[in-house]
Amino acid sequence: GQQLNQSPQSMFIQEGEDVSMNCTSSSIFNTWLWYKQDPGEGPVLLIALYKAGELTSNGRLTAQFGITRKDSFLNISASIPSDVGIYFCAGPEAGANNLFFGTGTRLTVIP
Amino acid sequence: EAQVTQNPRYLITVTGKKLTVTCSQNMNHEYMSWYRQDPGLGLRQIYYSMNVEVTDKGDVPEGYKVSRKEKRNFPLILESPSPNQTSLYFCASSSRVDRASYNSPLHFGNGTRLTVT
Protein backbone atom coordinates (compact mmCIF):
# COMPACT_ATOMS: atom_id res chain seq x y z
CA GLY A 1 0.00 0.00 0.00
CA GLN A 2 0.87 3.67 -0.10
CA GLN A 3 3.62 4.81 2.24
CA LEU A 4 3.44 8.27 3.79
CA ASN A 5 6.50 9.19 5.80
CA GLN A 6 6.37 12.00 8.30
CA SER A 7 9.29 13.90 9.72
CA PRO A 8 10.25 14.38 12.42
CA GLN A 9 8.85 11.44 14.32
CA SER A 10 8.69 13.48 17.52
CA MET A 11 9.44 17.00 18.67
CA PHE A 12 9.96 18.65 22.03
CA ILE A 13 9.63 22.43 21.90
CA GLN A 14 9.26 25.36 24.25
CA GLU A 15 5.94 27.14 24.43
CA GLY A 16 5.95 30.07 22.01
CA GLU A 17 8.24 28.44 19.46
CA ASP A 18 7.24 27.78 15.87
CA VAL A 19 6.96 24.21 14.61
CA SER A 20 7.49 22.71 11.16
CA MET A 21 6.79 19.17 10.05
CA ASN A 22 6.47 17.48 6.71
CA CYS A 23 5.05 14.48 4.94
CA THR A 24 6.30 12.74 1.83
CA SER A 25 4.75 10.07 -0.34
CA SER A 26 6.11 7.63 -2.87
CA SER A 27 3.50 8.67 -5.43
CA ILE A 28 1.51 11.71 -6.49
CA PHE A 29 -1.43 12.82 -4.38
CA ASN A 30 -4.30 15.04 -5.52
CA THR A 31 -5.39 15.90 -1.99
CA TRP A 32 -3.48 16.34 1.25
CA LEU A 33 -5.12 16.36 4.65
CA TRP A 34 -3.70 17.16 8.08
CA TYR A 35 -5.26 15.64 11.20
CA LYS A 36 -4.46 16.11 14.87
CA GLN A 37 -4.93 13.47 17.55
CA ASP A 38 -5.27 14.69 21.13
CA PRO A 39 -4.20 12.23 23.82
CA GLY A 40 -6.89 9.57 24.35
CA GLU A 41 -9.02 10.66 21.42
CA GLY A 42 -9.46 10.05 17.72
CA PRO A 43 -7.90 12.30 15.07
CA VAL A 44 -9.65 15.50 13.99
CA LEU A 45 -9.26 17.21 10.61
CA LEU A 46 -7.25 20.45 10.74
CA ILE A 47 -6.64 21.46 7.13
CA ALA A 48 -7.41 20.11 3.65
CA LEU A 49 -5.38 20.98 0.54
CA TYR A 50 -6.55 20.34 -3.02
CA LYS A 51 -4.09 21.99 -5.40
CA ALA A 52 -0.33 21.85 -5.90
CA GLY A 53 1.28 24.92 -4.37
CA GLU A 54 -1.80 25.73 -2.29
CA LEU A 55 -1.17 27.40 1.05
CA THR A 56 -3.99 27.25 3.58
CA SER A 57 -4.22 28.57 7.13
CA ASN A 58 -6.37 27.64 10.09
CA GLY A 59 -5.58 30.00 12.95
CA ARG A 60 -1.94 29.49 13.92
CA LEU A 61 -1.64 26.53 11.57
CA THR A 62 -0.51 26.81 7.96
CA ALA A 63 -0.22 23.92 5.55
CA GLN A 64 1.17 23.74 2.05
CA PHE A 65 0.59 21.32 -0.82
CA GLY A 66 4.04 20.67 -2.31
CA ILE A 67 4.70 21.57 -5.94
CA THR A 68 5.80 18.04 -6.76
CA ARG A 69 2.47 16.75 -5.32
CA LYS A 70 4.49 14.20 -3.38
CA ASP A 71 4.82 16.20 -0.20
CA SER A 72 3.07 18.53 2.19
CA PHE A 73 4.13 20.72 5.08
CA LEU A 74 2.49 21.88 8.28
CA ASN A 75 3.64 24.85 10.34
CA ILE A 76 2.39 25.89 13.75
CA SER A 77 3.28 29.37 14.93
CA ALA A 78 3.67 30.45 18.55
CA SER A 79 2.96 27.01 20.00
CA ILE A 80 0.85 26.63 23.14
CA PRO A 81 0.43 23.66 25.52
CA SER A 82 -2.82 22.51 23.87
CA ASP A 83 -0.92 21.93 20.61
CA VAL A 84 0.37 18.73 22.22
CA GLY A 85 -0.66 15.62 20.31
CA ILE A 86 0.11 13.55 17.25
CA TYR A 87 -0.17 15.19 13.83
CA PHE A 88 -0.99 13.00 10.85
CA CYS A 89 -0.91 13.74 7.18
CA ALA A 90 -3.32 11.78 5.02
CA GLY A 91 -4.40 11.46 1.45
CA PRO A 92 -6.31 9.27 -0.93
CA GLU A 93 -4.31 7.09 -3.25
CA ALA A 94 -4.90 8.18 -6.83
CA GLY A 95 -7.93 6.41 -8.25
CA ALA A 96 -8.77 4.72 -4.98
CA ASN A 97 -11.44 5.24 -2.37
CA ASN A 98 -9.36 4.60 0.71
CA LEU A 99 -7.44 7.12 2.72
CA PHE A 100 -3.81 6.56 3.74
CA PHE A 101 -2.35 8.12 6.86
CA GLY A 102 1.22 9.01 7.60
CA THR A 103 3.35 7.67 10.41
CA GLY A 104 2.64 10.72 12.58
CA THR A 105 4.65 13.43 14.31
CA ARG A 106 4.30 13.51 18.09
CA LEU A 107 4.53 17.06 19.43
CA THR A 108 5.31 17.91 23.04
CA VAL A 109 5.16 21.54 24.15
CA ILE A 110 7.05 22.42 27.29
CA PRO A 111 5.44 25.30 29.22
CA GLU B 1 -24.58 15.25 19.32
CA ALA B 2 -22.96 13.96 16.12
CA GLN B 3 -20.57 11.19 16.99
CA VAL B 4 -18.95 7.88 16.25
CA THR B 5 -19.26 5.47 19.16
CA GLN B 6 -16.97 2.51 19.64
CA ASN B 7 -17.31 -0.18 22.27
CA PRO B 8 -15.57 -1.30 24.31
CA ARG B 9 -12.88 1.32 25.03
CA TYR B 10 -10.57 -1.29 26.48
CA LEU B 11 -10.46 -5.03 25.92
CA ILE B 12 -8.08 -7.70 27.12
CA THR B 13 -8.54 -11.15 25.67
CA VAL B 14 -6.68 -14.39 25.00
CA THR B 15 -5.43 -15.83 21.76
CA GLY B 16 -8.13 -17.49 19.71
CA LYS B 17 -11.18 -16.15 21.52
CA LYS B 18 -13.47 -14.51 18.99
CA LEU B 19 -14.35 -10.90 19.66
CA THR B 20 -16.32 -8.05 18.10
CA VAL B 21 -15.69 -4.34 18.43
CA THR B 22 -18.80 -2.35 17.67
CA CYS B 23 -18.96 0.97 15.85
CA SER B 24 -22.01 3.13 15.40
CA GLN B 25 -22.48 6.59 13.88
CA ASN B 26 -25.51 8.86 14.14
CA MET B 27 -24.73 11.15 11.20
CA ASN B 28 -26.26 9.04 8.41
CA HIS B 29 -22.80 8.72 6.85
CA GLU B 30 -22.35 6.45 3.85
CA TYR B 31 -18.63 5.81 4.32
CA MET B 32 -17.20 3.97 7.31
CA SER B 33 -13.73 2.63 7.97
CA TRP B 34 -11.58 0.83 10.52
CA TYR B 35 -7.96 1.72 11.31
CA ARG B 36 -5.36 0.36 13.65
CA GLN B 37 -2.75 2.61 15.21
CA ASP B 38 0.67 1.26 16.17
CA PRO B 39 3.73 3.19 17.35
CA GLY B 40 5.87 4.35 14.45
CA LEU B 41 3.40 3.05 11.87
CA GLY B 42 0.66 5.65 12.14
CA LEU B 43 -2.89 4.72 11.20
CA ARG B 44 -3.31 1.81 8.84
CA GLN B 45 -6.63 1.05 7.22
CA ILE B 46 -8.10 -2.40 7.85
CA TYR B 47 -11.41 -2.35 5.99
CA TYR B 48 -13.75 0.27 4.67
CA SER B 49 -17.33 0.44 3.46
CA MET B 50 -18.74 2.79 0.85
CA ASN B 51 -22.34 1.95 1.75
CA VAL B 52 -24.61 -0.77 3.12
CA GLU B 53 -23.51 -4.25 2.01
CA VAL B 54 -20.41 -2.79 0.30
CA THR B 55 -17.07 -3.50 1.99
CA ASP B 56 -13.48 -3.48 0.74
CA LYS B 57 -10.08 -4.42 2.10
CA GLY B 58 -7.75 -1.71 3.24
CA ASP B 59 -4.03 -2.00 3.77
CA VAL B 60 -3.97 -4.61 6.55
CA PRO B 61 -7.13 -6.76 6.37
CA GLU B 62 -5.62 -10.13 7.35
CA GLY B 63 -7.21 -11.58 10.49
CA TYR B 64 -10.19 -9.23 10.45
CA LYS B 65 -13.75 -9.31 9.17
CA VAL B 66 -16.38 -6.61 8.90
CA SER B 67 -20.03 -6.34 7.99
CA ARG B 68 -22.27 -3.46 6.98
CA LYS B 69 -25.86 -4.63 7.29
CA GLU B 70 -27.13 -1.23 8.36
CA LYS B 71 -25.89 2.24 7.50
CA ARG B 72 -25.12 3.23 11.08
CA ASN B 73 -23.18 0.14 12.22
CA PHE B 74 -19.84 -1.25 11.11
CA PRO B 75 -18.57 -3.93 13.51
CA LEU B 76 -15.01 -5.24 13.40
CA ILE B 77 -14.70 -8.97 14.02
CA LEU B 78 -11.59 -10.87 15.04
CA GLU B 79 -12.45 -14.55 14.57
CA SER B 80 -9.25 -15.83 16.17
CA PRO B 81 -7.26 -12.97 17.70
CA SER B 82 -3.50 -13.23 17.93
CA PRO B 83 -0.98 -11.17 19.94
CA ASN B 84 0.09 -9.23 16.83
CA GLN B 85 -3.42 -7.77 16.75
CA THR B 86 -2.76 -5.98 20.01
CA SER B 87 -3.29 -2.38 18.99
CA LEU B 88 -5.40 0.76 19.25
CA TYR B 89 -8.35 0.59 16.88
CA PHE B 90 -10.32 3.47 15.44
CA CYS B 91 -13.58 3.52 13.59
CA ALA B 92 -14.34 6.51 11.36
CA SER B 93 -17.16 7.73 9.15
CA SER B 94 -17.71 10.37 6.51
CA SER B 95 -20.64 11.66 4.50
CA ARG B 96 -18.80 10.84 1.32
CA VAL B 97 -15.51 9.69 -0.01
CA ASP B 98 -15.09 11.31 -3.35
CA ARG B 99 -12.13 10.77 -5.61
CA ALA B 100 -12.19 14.41 -6.59
CA SER B 101 -12.24 16.00 -3.18
CA TYR B 102 -12.08 15.16 0.49
CA ASN B 103 -13.94 18.13 1.90
CA SER B 104 -16.09 15.79 3.98
CA PRO B 105 -13.83 15.07 6.91
CA LEU B 106 -13.53 11.72 8.58
CA HIS B 107 -15.13 11.64 12.03
CA PHE B 108 -13.30 9.29 14.36
CA GLY B 109 -14.44 7.43 17.43
CA ASN B 110 -12.38 7.57 20.61
CA GLY B 111 -10.66 4.29 20.01
CA THR B 112 -10.60 0.74 21.38
CA ARG B 113 -7.41 -0.44 22.99
CA LEU B 114 -7.15 -4.19 22.45
CA THR B 115 -4.65 -6.46 24.16
CA VAL B 116 -4.37 -10.09 23.08
CA THR B 117 -2.34 -12.31 25.39
Interface residues (C-beta under 8 A of the other chain):
Chain A: G1 Q2 L4 Q6 Q9 N30 T31 L33 Y35 G40 E41 G42 P43 V44 L45 A48 Y50 F88 A90 G91 P92 G95 A96 N97 N98 L99 F100 F101 G102 T103 G104
Chain B: V4 S33 Y35 G40 L41 G42 L43 R44 Q45 Y48 M50 D56 G58 D59 F90 A92 V97 R99 A100 S101 Y102 N103 P105 L106 H107 F108 G109 N110 G111
